[in-house]
Amino acid sequence: MPDIADDDAIVPTKEMAAILTQAGFKTSKSTLNKLRVSGGGPEYIKWNRAVAYRVGTAKAWAKSRARTLRSTSDDRKAAAA
């Protein structure tokens, strides 16, 4: 597996899921596949039929989805807004 710190590395879906999980953003290969179809996932690269992700771009996507909360009521307030 490529070094998690190498943001320019380009890796296939399975490895990207492992890198995101190792970075603290638990993500499965099937989640990345689903988000690629429905939208909302990290940018990806397609070469013929092969799909790959740039590590830095996917880590930035994961960080942008993370939230900092102080209590469970904060989470409910955010969902209601």
MODELLER restraints for C-alpha pairs under 7 A, 6 or more apart:
rsr = mdl.restraints
at = mdl.atoms
rsr.add(forms.Gaussian(group=physical.xy_distance, feature=features.Distance(at['CA:1:A'], at['CA:15:A']), mean=6.73, stdev=0.5))
rsr.add(forms.Gaussian(group=physical.xy_distance, feature=features.Distance(at['CA:4:A'], at['CA:19:A']), mean=6.11, stdev=0.5))
rsr.add(forms.Gaussian(group=physical.xy_distance, feature=features.Distance(at['CA:7:A'], at['CA:54:A']), mean=6.85, stdev=0.5))
rsr.add(forms.Gaussian(group=physical.xy_distance, feature=features.Distance(at['CA:7:A'], at['CA:55:A']), mean=4.81, stdev=0.5))
rsr.add(forms.Gaussian(group=physical.xy_distance, feature=features.Distance(at['CA:7:A'], at['CA:56:A']), mean=3.91, stdev=0.5))
rsr.add(forms.Gaussian(group=physical.xy_distance, feature=features.Distance(at['CA:8:A'], at['CA:54:A']), mean=6.06, stdev=0.5))
rsr.add(forms.Gaussian(group=physical.xy_distance, feature=features.Distance(at['CA:8:A'], at['CA:55:A']), mean=6.20, stdev=0.5))
rsr.add(forms.Gaussian(group=physical.xy_distance, feature=features.Distance(at['CA:8:A'], at['CA:56:A']), mean=6.22, stdev=0.5))
rsr.add(forms.Gaussian(group=physical.xy_distance, feature=features.Distance(at['CA:9:A'], at['CA:54:A']), mean=5.74, stdev=0.5))
rsr.add(forms.Gaussian(group=physical.xy_distance, feature=features.Distance(at['CA:9:A'], at['CA:55:A']), mean=5.68, stdev=0.5))
rsr.add(forms.Gaussian(group=physical.xy_distance, feature=features.Distance(at['CA:10:A'], at['CA:52:A']), mean=6.22, stdev=0.5))
rsr.add(forms.Gaussian(group=physical.xy_distance, feature=features.Distance(at['CA:10:A'], at['CA:53:A']), mean=5.42, stdev=0.5))
rsr.add(forms.Gaussian(group=physical.xy_distance, feature=features.Distance(at['CA:10:A'], at['CA:54:A']), mean=4.47, stdev=0.5))
rsr.add(forms.Gaussian(group=physical.xy_distance, feature=features.Distance(at['CA:10:A'], at['CA:55:A']), mean=6.22, stdev=0.5))
rsr.add(forms.Gaussian(group=physical.xy_distance, feature=features.Distance(at['CA:11:A'], at['CA:52:A']), mean=5.20, stdev=0.5))
rsr.add(forms.Gaussian(group=physical.xy_distance, feature=features.Distance(at['CA:11:A'], at['CA:53:A']), mean=5.42, stdev=0.5))
rsr.add(forms.Gaussian(group=physical.xy_distance, feature=features.Distance(at['CA:11:A'], at['CA:54:A']), mean=6.53, stdev=0.5))
rsr.add(forms.Gaussian(group=physical.xy_distance, feature=features.Distance(at['CA:12:A'], at['CA:51:A']), mean=6.13, stdev=0.5))
rsr.add(forms.Gaussian(group=physical.xy_distance, feature=features.Distance(at['CA:12:A'], at['CA:52:A']), mean=4.23, stdev=0.5))
rsr.add(forms.Gaussian(group=physical.xy_distance, feature=features.Distance(at['CA:12:A'], at['CA:53:A']), mean=6.24, stdev=0.5))
rsr.add(forms.Gaussian(group=physical.xy_distance, feature=features.Distance(at['CA:13:A'], at['CA:29:A']), mean=5.98, stdev=0.5))
rsr.add(forms.Gaussian(group=physical.xy_distance, feature=features.Distance(at['CA:13:A'], at['CA:51:A']), mean=6.82, stdev=0.5))
rsr.add(forms.Gaussian(group=physical.xy_distance, feature=features.Distance(at['CA:13:A'], at['CA:52:A']), mean=5.86, stdev=0.5))
rsr.add(forms.Gaussian(group=physical.xy_distance, feature=features.Distance(at['CA:13:A'], at['CA:53:A']), mean=6.85, stdev=0.5))
rsr.add(forms.Gaussian(group=physical.xy_distance, feature=features.Distance(at['CA:14:A'], at['CA:29:A']), mean=5.21, stdev=0.5))
rsr.add(forms.Gaussian(group=physical.xy_distance, feature=features.Distance(at['CA:16:A'], at['CA:53:A']), mean=6.72, stdev=0.5))
rsr.add(forms.Gaussian(group=physical.xy_distance, feature=features.Distance(at['CA:17:A'], at['CA:27:A']), mean=5.26, stdev=0.5))
rsr.add(forms.Gaussian(group=physical.xy_distance, feature=features.Distance(at['CA:17:A'], at['CA:28:A']), mean=5.19, stdev=0.5))
rsr.add(forms.Gaussian(group=physical.xy_distance, feature=features.Distance(at['CA:17:A'], at['CA:29:A']), mean=5.38, stdev=0.5))
rsr.add(forms.Gaussian(group=physical.xy_distance, feature=features.Distance(at['CA:20:A'], at['CA:26:A']), mean=6.38, stdev=0.5))
rsr.add(forms.Gaussian(group=physical.xy_distance, feature=features.Distance(at['CA:20:A'], at['CA:27:A']), mean=6.22, stdev=0.5))
rsr.add(forms.Gaussian(group=physical.xy_distance, feature=features.Distance(at['CA:20:A'], at['CA:59:A']), mean=6.61, stdev=0.5))
rsr.add(forms.Gaussian(group=physical.xy_distance, feature=features.Distance(at['CA:21:A'], at['CA:27:A']), mean=5.56, stdev=0.5))
rsr.add(forms.Gaussian(group=physical.xy_distance, feature=features.Distance(at['CA:25:A'], at['CA:62:A']), mean=6.65, stdev=0.5))
rsr.add(forms.Gaussian(group=physical.xy_distance, feature=features.Distance(at['CA:32:A'], at['CA:41:A']), mean=6.63, stdev=0.5))
rsr.add(forms.Gaussian(group=physical.xy_distance, feature=features.Distance(at['CA:35:A'], at['CA:41:A']), mean=4.80, stdev=0.5))
rsr.add(forms.Gaussian(group=physical.xy_distance, feature=features.Distance(at['CA:42:A'], at['CA:57:A']), mean=6.86, stdev=0.5))
rsr.add(forms.Gaussian(group=physical.xy_distance, feature=features.Distance(at['CA:42:A'], at['CA:58:A']), mean=5.18, stdev=0.5))
rsr.add(forms.Gaussian(group=physical.xy_distance, feature=features.Distance(at['CA:42:A'], at['CA:61:A']), mean=5.61, stdev=0.5))
rsr.add(forms.Gaussian(group=physical.xy_distance, feature=features.Distance(at['CA:43:A'], at['CA:53:A']), mean=6.92, stdev=0.5))
rsr.add(forms.Gaussian(group=physical.xy_distance, feature=features.Distance(at['CA:43:A'], at['CA:57:A']), mean=6.91, stdev=0.5))
rsr.add(forms.Gaussian(group=physical.xy_distance, feature=features.Distance(at['CA:43:A'], at['CA:58:A']), mean=6.98, stdev=0.5))
rsr.add(forms.Gaussian(group=physical.xy_distance, feature=features.Distance(at['CA:44:A'], at['CA:51:A']), mean=6.75, stdev=0.5))
rsr.add(forms.Gaussian(group=physical.xy_distance, feature=features.Distance(at['CA:44:A'], at['CA:52:A']), mean=5.73, stdev=0.5))
rsr.add(forms.Gaussian(group=physical.xy_distance, feature=features.Distance(at['CA:44:A'], at['CA:53:A']), mean=4.73, stdev=0.5))
rsr.add(forms.Gaussian(group=physical.xy_distance, feature=features.Distance(at['CA:45:A'], at['CA:51:A']), mean=5.72, stdev=0.5))
rsr.add(forms.Gaussian(group=physical.xy_distance, feature=features.Distance(at['CA:45:A'], at['CA:52:A']), mean=5.12, stdev=0.5))
rsr.add(forms.Gaussian(group=physical.xy_distance, feature=features.Distance(at['CA:45:A'], at['CA:53:A']), mean=5.88, stdev=0.5))
rsr.add(forms.Gaussian(group=physical.xy_distance, feature=features.Distance(at['CA:46:A'], at['CA:52:A']), mean=6.43, stdev=0.5))
rsr.add(forms.Gaussian(group=physical.xy_distance, feature=features.Distance(at['CA:69:A'], at['CA:75:A']), mean=6.74, stdev=0.5))
